Amino acid sequence: MDEYNGEFHDDFSVQVCQRWESVFNRQETPRTRKIALRMAIVLGPQGGVMEPYMNLLKFGLGGHQGSGKQKFSWVHIADVAGISNIS
């Protein structure tokens, strides 16, 4: 999926992304290349984002998560760390 093709919903995360990118793209950055990254949840051997999420769940702040069979996008921490090698 990208900004031209795919399934879109007018939910909170989509609105946040659209507003953030709108502000980002309006900023003038002479002599500086701008790249807007659209990233998924970052996971790694030490858990990545899952440890803070689990702490929220312990306090009843996780909300309804569905059946447990749903899929979610993620990216490995090593891939995030290697971004600087992209030309």
C-alpha positions as CSV (number, residue, x, y, z in Angstrom):
1,M,0.0,0.0,0.0
2,D,1.1,3.5,-0.7
3,E,-0.4,7.0,-0.9
4,Y,-1.9,6.1,-4.3
5,N,-3.2,2.6,-4.0
6,G,-4.6,0.5,-1.1
7,E,-7.3,0.4,1.5
8,F,-7.6,3.7,3.4
9,H,-9.7,4.5,6.4
10,D,-10.3,8.0,7.9
11,D,-9.1,6.9,11.4
12,F,-6.9,8.6,13.9
13,S,-3.6,7.1,12.7
14,V,-4.3,8.1,9.1
15,Q,-5.2,11.6,10.1
16,V,-2.0,12.0,12.2
17,C,0.1,10.7,9.3
18,Q,-1.5,13.0,6.8
19,R,-1.2,16.1,9.0
20,W,2.4,15.3,10.0
21,E,3.4,14.8,6.4
22,S,1.6,18.0,5.3
23,V,3.6,20.1,7.8
24,F,6.8,18.2,7.0
25,N,6.4,18.9,3.3
26,R,5.7,22.6,3.7
27,Q,8.9,23.2,5.6
28,E,11.7,24.7,3.5
29,T,15.0,23.1,4.0
30,P,17.5,24.6,1.6
31,R,20.4,22.3,0.7
32,T,18.9,19.6,2.9
33,R,17.2,16.5,1.5
34,K,14.0,15.6,3.3
35,I,12.8,12.0,3.5
36,A,9.5,11.1,5.2
37,L,9.6,7.6,6.6
38,R,6.5,5.6,7.0
39,M,7.5,2.9,9.4
40,A,5.8,0.0,11.3
41,I,6.3,-1.1,14.8
42,V,9.9,-1.8,15.5
43,L,10.8,-5.3,17.0
44,G,14.1,-6.8,18.0
45,P,15.8,-9.5,20.1
46,Q,15.2,-7.5,23.3
47,G,11.5,-7.0,22.4
48,G,11.5,-3.5,20.9
49,V,8.1,-1.9,21.5
50,M,6.5,-5.0,23.0
51,E,8.0,-4.4,26.5
52,P,6.3,-1.0,26.9
53,Y,3.1,-2.4,25.4
54,M,3.1,-5.2,27.9
55,N,3.5,-2.8,30.8
56,L,0.5,-0.8,29.6
57,L,-1.5,-4.1,29.5
58,K,-0.6,-4.9,33.1
59,F,-2.3,-1.7,34.1
60,G,-5.4,-2.3,32.0
61,L,-4.5,0.3,29.4
62,G,-4.3,-1.9,26.3
63,G,-7.9,-1.6,25.2
64,H,-9.7,-4.2,23.1
65,Q,-7.1,-5.9,20.9
66,G,-9.3,-8.3,18.8
67,S,-9.2,-12.1,18.5
68,G,-5.4,-12.3,18.5
69,K,-5.4,-13.7,15.0
70,Q,-5.1,-10.3,13.3
71,K,-1.9,-9.3,11.5
72,F,0.2,-6.2,12.1
73,S,3.1,-4.6,10.2
74,W,6.5,-4.6,11.8
75,V,10.1,-3.9,11.0
76,H,13.2,-5.4,12.6
77,I,15.5,-3.1,14.6
78,A,18.5,-4.1,12.4
79,D,16.7,-2.8,9.3
80,V,15.9,0.5,11.1
81,A,19.6,0.8,12.1
82,G,20.7,0.2,8.5
83,I,18.6,3.0,7.1
84,S,21.6,5.3,6.9
85,N,23.0,2.9,4.2
86,I,20.2,3.7,1.8
87,S,21.1,6.1,-1.0
